[in-house]
């Protein structure tokens, strides 16, 4: 079974992230210039979803969330379930 934990301490600040066996899985942060939030999927290169943006990073993808509108819960849940399945099925290896 894969366990996730929220709000793990990292460095000098607090990292609001989900970790799978102490390996960063996803994090959410604000974009200071636009006041938007984003959910960053660390192993995004394995995810194929039209709402995920790759940007300049090849390994990671982000999902932008407008905090002034209702969160698209179904889309977020779908992306997170797909990402967790990559770990469950062994596509992304984690140390025991």
C-alpha positions as CSV (number, residue, x, y, z in Angstrom):
1,X,0.0,0.0,0.0
2,X,1.2,3.5,-0.8
3,X,1.1,6.0,2.0
4,X,1.1,9.7,1.4
5,X,1.8,12.4,4.0
6,X,1.0,16.1,3.8
7,X,3.1,19.1,5.1
8,X,6.4,17.5,5.6
9,X,9.3,19.6,6.8
10,X,11.9,20.4,4.3
11,X,14.9,22.7,4.7
12,X,14.2,26.0,6.4
13,X,10.5,26.2,5.3
14,X,7.5,23.9,5.3
15,X,6.9,22.0,2.0
16,X,3.2,21.2,1.4
17,X,3.8,18.0,-0.5
18,X,2.6,14.5,-0.8
19,X,5.4,11.9,-0.3
20,X,5.5,8.3,-1.2
21,X,8.1,6.5,0.9
22,X,9.9,9.8,1.5
23,X,10.0,10.6,-2.2
24,X,8.3,13.8,-3.3
25,X,5.1,13.0,-5.4
26,X,3.3,16.3,-5.7
27,X,3.3,19.8,-4.2
28,X,1.1,22.8,-4.4
29,X,2.3,26.4,-4.4
30,X,1.1,29.9,-5.3
31,X,2.4,31.8,-8.3
32,X,3.3,35.1,-6.9
33,X,3.0,37.2,-10.0
34,X,-0.5,36.0,-10.9
35,X,-2.0,34.9,-7.5
36,X,-2.8,31.5,-9.1
37,X,-2.1,28.2,-7.4
38,X,-0.5,25.3,-9.1
39,X,-0.2,21.6,-8.3
40,X,3.2,20.3,-9.4
41,X,3.4,16.6,-10.4
42,X,7.0,15.5,-9.9
43,X,6.9,12.6,-12.4
44,X,4.7,14.5,-14.8
45,X,6.5,13.2,-17.9
46,X,4.5,9.9,-17.4
47,X,1.2,11.8,-17.3
48,X,-0.7,12.7,-20.4
49,X,-3.6,15.1,-19.5
50,X,-4.6,18.1,-21.5
51,X,-4.7,20.4,-18.5
52,X,-1.1,19.6,-17.4
53,X,1.6,22.1,-18.6
54,X,5.2,21.0,-19.1
55,X,6.8,24.3,-19.5
56,X,10.6,24.3,-19.3
57,X,10.9,21.3,-17.1
58,X,11.0,17.9,-18.7
59,X,10.3,15.8,-15.7
60,X,7.6,17.8,-14.0
61,X,4.2,19.2,-15.1
62,X,1.9,21.6,-13.4
63,X,-1.8,22.0,-13.1
64,X,-2.9,25.7,-12.7
65,X,-5.8,26.4,-10.3
66,X,-7.6,29.8,-10.2
67,X,-8.3,30.5,-6.5
68,X,-11.1,32.8,-7.4
69,X,-13.2,30.0,-8.9
70,X,-14.3,26.7,-7.7
71,X,-11.6,24.1,-7.7
72,X,-12.0,21.5,-10.5
73,X,-12.2,18.6,-8.0
74,X,-12.9,15.9,-10.6
75,X,-10.0,16.9,-12.7
76,X,-7.6,17.1,-9.8
77,X,-8.8,13.8,-8.5
78,X,-8.4,12.2,-11.9
79,X,-4.8,13.5,-12.3
80,X,-3.8,12.4,-8.8
81,X,-5.4,8.9,-9.2
82,X,-3.6,8.5,-12.5
83,X,-0.3,9.5,-10.9
84,X,-0.7,7.2,-8.0
85,X,-1.5,4.3,-10.3
86,X,2.0,4.8,-11.9
87,X,3.5,4.0,-8.5
88,X,1.1,1.2,-7.7
89,X,1.7,-0.5,-11.1
90,X,5.5,-0.1,-10.8
91,X,5.9,2.2,-13.8
92,X,7.8,4.6,-11.4
93,X,10.0,2.6,-9.1
94,X,10.3,3.4,-5.3
95,X,12.7,2.0,-2.8
96,X,11.2,-0.3,-0.2
